[in-house]
Amino acid sequence: MLPIAAVIYGGFSAEPEVWQHLVEFVLPTAIPNTLWLVGGVTTLAILIGTLLAWLTTAYAFAGRRLFVILLLLPLAMPSYILAFVYLDWISYPAPFPTWWRAQGWGEFPLQLGRALTIVTMTFGLYPYVFLVTRQAFLSQGQKLIEAAAMLGSSKWRIARRVVIPLSLPWIAGSGLLVAMETLADYGTVAIFNYDTLTTAVVSTWFSLYSKVTALKVAGILLLFVLVFIYLERLIQPRQFESSAREGALLKRRQLGAKEQFFVISFLLTFLTIVLFAPMTQLLYWTSQQVGQWNPEWLTLAYRSVVTALTAGVVLAMLAVGLSFANRRQVMPAHQWLGRVATFGYAFPGVVLAVGLYWPLVQLDYWFSDMLFAVGININSIFQFGITLLLIGYAARFLAVAHKPIFAAVNRITPRHEESARLLGASGTRLGLRLYWPLLSGGVGTALLLVFLDVMKEIPITLLMRPVGWETLATKIFQFTVEGQWQQAAVPALLLVLTSLLPLSWLCHKLWQEEISR
């Protein structure tokens, strides 16, 4: 609630001159750009994610299980890493644009702008749609599909009239998640110099030196967020009512040789663009800097991992306490507090950063002035340090940890607890023998998701970090905005590799699930 209150306050306290400048020169470009970006990325991510989910779920072909894992790996590669790799590929002296001009075809058609920004962000966000929609397709009942086939429907008609409508709530829900992630993005749009509301907030904060006016711009972002939250509430109650009815799980159709060739070629081409080629480029740039190895890279990697793990552990503990409080409903306000506490994931990082940082710093100034008035000279009461950064991560990502843990907590019924107590379990033994085995999967998933999000997070880290505190993400951002793409390769590669380690756990679970089917 504090960020919302700060944003509302900024709406009434913005500096008139700065706000007038934004209204005349910044917002007329930033607002349409934001709308185009959110609409374009969401639509394209839904189309690509749904197509990939259908291909790997409904059909059997050589290497299908491996493709399921490979299509998940771009989760470890943030869009802003893809952004500076692609930016190098389309630059004027790059090999392909040079070859294009040598053929006499004029300038290379793919240029810096809206289309490239939308495509790049889509490649980084489509796994959200792929994962959710794939699970929806797996839950489809075979009897419904067989009934449609017996009525003479073709394969495409069955997909369009039966499978897609049943999966629509999941597809729409994952699309809303992509829309909110797009709205929150800062790194990619800053690298591409594509002005949006997030870049307007940061530029107002750092370039125009007006934190209060930045709060007012954040208020415009808040309006978009509220629309998405409203749409999510409309979809959520129907999400579980649209699952498949009774019947065997969806059977995969074995593809013929020609069909397999086209499907595998398509998947390999797609993965080359979004994963293999960018990783090869990062490895090539890194190999050129072997002789200039900087020990600072390992320090940044260690700091990023420790920060992400700390945030994951703290948020997992908060989510466990919050989930048990919501489940037992000790007080009527617990359910309301749970919703408010997990509200932050819908808010862009820049909104939370300016909404938290400004009031906390003002409170620090107020206490310092009070003490100075009575003769105590202290520059700062709250030595925030890394704590302020963790507060920002908690406000943004608590919902990420809460969802899997809340689902795990709901698996523990009162009968489980009563049976354990009848067998003499209590206190620590009850926790180790009952709660932990049932919660460990949810806690592991929560740690994984928070770790990946914190490792990639830029705006909260930039705005709320202690002075001199750098992570891999902020270092990548500094190099890329200065056009030093090769220098950004080493921290980018380290970020991807460290993100792949926890992601391998999720890949292992998916692999086991595929084998069991």
N, C-alpha and C positions, 0 to 999 in steps of 0.2 A: 504493500500500500504506500510505502514511503516514496518510491519512484513516481507513482501516479500523482501523489500530492505535490511533489516537487515540480512535475511537468505542468500541473494546473497552476501552481504559483508562477512558474515562468511565463505562462500565457498572459498573465496580467502585469508582469514586471519587466518585459523585454525592453531593451534600449531602443527608442524610436528610430534613431538614425540607422542603426544596424539592421533593424527589422525592415525599414523602408528599402534598404539596399537589397536585402534578400527577396522582398516582394517584387522588385523591379527586374533584378538580374539573375537570381538563382532559382527561385521556386517555379517560375514559368517553364523552366527546362527540367528541373528535378522531379516534379510531380508527374508529368507525362512519361518521363523516362522510367520512373518507378512502376507505373501502371503497365507500360509495355513489357518491362522486364519480368514482373510477376506473372502476367498473363502468358507471355511467351514461354518462359521456363516451365511453368506449371503444365501447360498444354503439351509441350514437347516431352517432358519427363513422363507424363501419363502415357503418351503414345509409345515411347520407347520402352519404358518399364513394363507396361502391360504386354507388349509384343514379346519381349524377352521372357517374361514369366510364362506366357502361353506356349512358346516354343519349347521351353525346358520342362514344362509340366505335362502337356498334352501329347507330346511326341517322343518316341524312343529313337535315338540315333547314336552313332559311335562318339564316345567322349562326352555324353550328355552330363554325367555327374561332375566331370571336371569343369565343364563350362558353367555349371551352377556356382561353383566355388570362385572361378575366375571373374564372373560377372559381379561378384560381391566385393572383390578387392579394391575397386576404385573408391570405396569408403575410406580407405587409408590415404588417398591422395586428394587433398583439398582443392577446390576449384581455383584458388589463387596460384597454386603450383602449375596446374594446367594452363592458367592464363599466361604466365611469363614464358612457358615453353612454346605455346602457340604463337605468342607475340614475336618470338625469335624466328619461328618458321615463316611468318608472313612479312618479315622485315625486308626492305628493299634489296640488300645484298645476299639474302638467303638463297640457297641453291634452287629451290623450286620456283620462286618468283623470277629468278634470273633466267632459268630455262624457259619459263613462260614468255618472257619478253623476247628471248632469242628466237622464238618461233614466229615473232611478228604479230603476236596476239594482243599487244598493248599491255596495260598495267594488270597485275594479278588481281582477279576479281574479289578474293576474300580480303577485305580491308578492315582496319580497326573501326569498330562501331557497334551498333545495336545487335546486329545479327550474330557477330562473333561472340559478343558478351552472353547472349541468350544460349547459344550452342555450348559454350564452355561451361557455364553454370549447370546446364542440363546434364552434361557428362559427369559432373561431380555429384549431382543429386538424384539421378535416376535410380540408384540402388535402394532408396527408401521405397519407391513405388514397386520396384522389382520384388523386394522381400515381402511386403505386405500383400501384394496382388498374387504372388506365387502361393502364399499360404491360403488365400481365398480360393484359388483354383484347385488346390489339393483337397479342399473340403467339399468340392462339388460331388453330388451323388450321381453315380453312373446310370441309375434307373431313369432319371429325368432326361439324360442325353439319349439313352436308348429309346425312350418313348417318343422323343422328337424325331429320331431317325426313322422309327417305324411309321411316322406320319408323313414321311417323304421329304423331310428337311435335309438340305445339303449341309456339308461340314461348316461352311462359313455362315449359313443361316442359323445353325445350332449355336455357334459361338456368339452371333449377334443377338439372337432372340432368347437364348437360355443362359449361357455361361456368363456373358457380360452383365446382364441385368441382375443376376444373383450376386455377382461380385462387385456391383457398383458402389455399395457403401464403403467397402475397403479401398476401392480405387479412388473414390472421392476423398476419403479420409487421408490417404497417403498424399494425394494431390494438395490438400490443405497444408500438410506438413511441409511439402516442398515449397509452397507459396510463402509460408512463414520463414523458412530458412532463406529463401531468396530475398525477402524483405529485410532480413537481418544481416545480409552479406555486406561486408565493407571491403575486404581485401581484393576480391576480383574486380569490382567496379572501380576501385581506386587505381589498380594496375592498368586497366583499359581506359582510364580517364572518362568514364561514363558517369555523368553526374546523376545521382539519385538523392533521396532524402537522407540516407545514411551518410553520404559524403558531405551533404549540406550541414548536418549536425556537427561532424568532426571539424570541418573547415571553419564553422562559426566558433567552435570552441578554441581551436589552435591558431587560426589565421586572423580572425576578427576579434579574438580575445574577449568574447562575450559569452560567458557560461549561462547567464540567465536567458539570453536570446536563443542559445542552443536548446534550452529546455522547451522553448516555444516551438521550435522546429520539430523537436521530438514529439510534441503534442500532435502534430499532423500525422507522424508515423503511428502514434497511438490510435488514431481514428481507424487506420487501415487494420491494425491488430484487432480492434474490437469487432470489426466486420468479420474477420476470419474466426474469431472465437464464437461469434453468434452462429456462423455456418457450421462450425464443428459441433455445437450443441444440437443443431437440427439433425445432423447425420448420426451422432453417437447413439441415440436411443434405438435406431433402426439397424444398427450395425450387426447385432447378433441375431436379429430376426430374419435376416436375409441369407442365412447360411443354408447349406444344402439339407434337404430333407433325408428321410431314411433311404438307405441304399448303399451299395458298394462304392468305394472311393473311385475317383476318376481313373479309367484305364488309359494307358498311353498307347498310341497307335504307332506301330513300327513303320518308319519311313523307308521308301525304296531307295535304290542307289543314287538316282538322279536327284531326288528330293534331299537326301542326306548331303550330297555335294553342295547344293545351293544353301542349305541351312548352315552347314559348317563353314562354308566360305563367308557367309554373311556375319556369323558370330566372330570368326577370326579377324575379319576386316574391322568390325566394330571394336573389338578388344585391342587391336593394333593402334587404333586412333586414340582410345581413351586410356590405355594402360601400357602396352608393350613399347610403343614408340616414345611416349614421354619418359618412361623409366630408362630406356636406352639413351635418350638425350641427357638425362641427369647423370647417368653413369659416365657418359663420354665427357661432359664438362668436369665431373669430379676427377676423372683420370688425368685431365690436363692440369689439375691443381695439386697433384700428389706431392710435388716438390715444394709446394707452398703451404703445407699442412699447418693449420693454426690450432694449437691446443684449446683455444676458446670454444671450438665446435663441440668438443666432448663436454666441456663445462655447461654449455647451453643445453646440450642433450640431457645431461644429468639433471639440470635445474628444471627442464620441461617435464621430464618423467616424474621427478619427485613432486612437483607442483600438481601434476595431473593425478598421481596416485593419492596424494594428500586430499585433494578435492573429492576424489572418488570415495575414499574411506569416510570422510566427514559426511558427505551427502548420503552414503549408504546407511550410516548410523542414524542420521536425521530421518531418513525415509522409513527405517524400521520402526522407530518410535512413533512417527506420524501414522504409519499404517496400523499399528496396534491400537493407537488412540482412536482412529476412525472406526476400526472394527468393533471395538468394545463400547464406543459411544458413552464414555464415562460422564462427559458433560455434553449438553446439547450443542455447544459451540464448536465441538471438535470437528464435525464434518465441515462446517463453514471455514474453520481455520485451515483444514486440509486443502480445501479448494483454493484458498487465497495463497497458501504456501507454494502450491504447484502451478500458480498462474504465470510465473515468470518466463516459462519456456516459449510462450507465445509472443513475448516482447523482444524486439531486436536488442542486441548487446549494447548498442550506442544509447538506446533509451534508458536501459537499466543503469548504465555507467554514469550518464549525466544526472539521472534521477537519484542515484545513491551518493555519488561523490560530492555533489554540490551541497546538499543539506548536512551531510556529516562533517564536511569541512567548515561550514558555517557554524555548526554547533561547537566545533573545536575552537573557532575564533571567539565565540560568545563566552565560553568558559574561561579562555585565556584572558579576555578583557575583564571579566568579573574578578579574577584573581589579581590582575594587575591593579584594579581599583582599590584593593585592600593591601597592596604593597608586596604581592607575590609576583615575581616576574618569571613566567614560564611561557616559552614560545608555543608549545603544543601540549595539550592535555592528553590527547589520544595519539600514541605512537603507533599508527596503524600498521605500517610495514606491509608484510604479505597478508595480514589479516583482512585488510580492505579488499584485496584481490579475491580472497576466498569468499568474502561476503558477496561480491559480484557474481562469482561462479555459482554460489548457492542459490542466489536469486534467479539465475538463468537456467540452471540445469537440475534443480531439485526434482522437477517433474520427470526428468529422464530417469532418475534413480527410483522415483516413487512408483512408477507404473509396474515394472517387473517385480518389485518387492511387495507391493500391495497384492498383486496376483498370487504370489507365493504365500503371503500371510493368510489369504482367504482359503487356502487349501488346509489350514490348520483349524479343524472344527472343534467345538466344545467337547465332543465325544473323544477326540484324540487326547485332549488335556485331561479329561476325567479318567480315561483308561490309564494314562501315564501316572497319575497321582494314586490311583488304586493299586498300582504296582510298586508304589513307594518312591517314585521319582519326584523330586522337588528341587527348587533352587537351581544350582549349577548343573546338576545331573539332568534336570528337566530340559534345560536349555541345550545341553550337548547331545542328549539322546532323542529329543523330539523336535525342538525348534530348529536347531542348526541343520540337520539333514533335510528338512523340508524347505528351509529358507536359503540354503547355500546356492541353489541354481539361480534364484532371483537376485541374490546379492552379487553373484558373479556377473550376471548380465548387466546389472546396474553399474558395477565397477567398470566393465568394458565400455559401456555407452558413455559414461561420464568421462572416462579417460580419453576416448577418441574425440569427444567434443572439446574438452579443455585443451588438448594438444593442438587443435586446429584454431582455437578461438583467437581472434585478433582485436576487435574493438574494445572489449572489456579489459584485456591485458594492456593495451595501449593507454587507455584513459585512467585506469585505476592501479597500475603497477607502482611500486616504490621507485624513487629516482635511481636510475642506473640499472634497474632490473630488466634483463633481456631474456627472452625465450627463443626457441627456434622459430616460432611463428612470427614474432616481432622482428627478428633479424632478417628473415626472408622478405618481410614486407619492406623493411628499410632498403635492402638491396634492390628490390624490384621497382620501387617507385623512383629510384635513381637510374634505372636502366641497366644495372649491373647484374645481368641475368646469370652469367657464368659464376660469379661470386656467390649467388644465391643457391647454386646447385648443391653444394655440400650440406648446408643446413636443411635444404628441402629433401635431399636423399635420406638424411638422418631422421627427419620427421616421418617420412613414409615408412622407413624400416622399423622405427620404434612403434608406430601405429599398427604395423602388420603383426607384431608379436601378440598383442591381446586379440587382434582380429582373427588370428589363427584358431583360437578357442571356439569362436562362433563358426568358423569354417569346418572345424572338426565335428561340431554338433550337426551341421547340415549334412556332412558326408555320412555320418552314422545314420541320420534320418533317411538319406537316399538309399543306403544299403538295406535298411530294414523294410523298405517298400518293395 
